[in-house]
Amino acid sequence: MRKLRRVLLIPLLFALLAAVSCGREHNADVVRIGVNDIQLPHWEVFKQKAAEQGIAVEFVNFTDYNQPNPALAQRRIDLNKFQHVRYLANYNVRNNDTLVPVGATEIFPLTLYSRKHKAVGDIPQGGQITLSNNPANQVRPLLSLSAAGLIVLKGGASWDSKIEDVDTAASKVTLKAIDPTLTAQSLESVDAAFVDDTFARPAGLTQQETIYTDDPERPDLKQYINIFAARAADKDNPRLLALAQLYHHPEVAAAVRAETGYQGTFKNNDPADLQATLRELEAKFRR
């Protein structure tokens, strides 16, 4: 994913093309990669660089996050790039699957916006912050608020922290979970809000309103590194590993960074490290 938090509006034509493409007989000489942002220019640069290495690539676009992993498991594609490690771990446990990361791409910042304050330190005692009411999308904001010193989590910050774990008496701010489509609007009445990029742009939010972004080097954020995923049987496939690494080719990386609104930080964690993180998360999800 470019990010799980970002829902891209893809023209219907791309969805139809993906459906047709994914149903065709799979040519073993062509590596099929499932993506959710085929319209972005860097994929053409990626394809050209792959061809220079003798690897033919075909992209299959998906507009539904529920489709790329089953398509990979069913061998309709060979790689996908749309998710972070945590999302894959949750998918594997829920579906008894064994997909694995074979390369890191980037991590995207989680942004706290405010129209009342210029810095986190300006938020007063008892200030209110809004965030998504989807429990699956609350863990990272809670980790960030804890790291920023705005909340205290009972038992400490954890991979599965919940809003109910907030020690309200010991915390500087109060939290209000609302529909994510309303978070940008809430900035008129609250001290700060976590707003998904999908809603931040239409609302006109910019760096001017940003008062906090989490540190991409924080160890607890490794689970949010975006990845190329493959089937477990193909985790050592040299062509797939080469393609995952190709995302870091200087020309591909430059094309990615040049795209409007891009705020990612490239990550170079090797497959073994990512797979260890995946296994750790899977064990926790199974509890």
Order of alpha helices (4+ residues) and beta strands (2+ residues): alpha-beta-alpha-beta-alpha-beta-alpha-beta-beta-beta-beta-alpha-beta-alpha-beta-alpha-beta-beta-alpha-alpha-beta-alpha
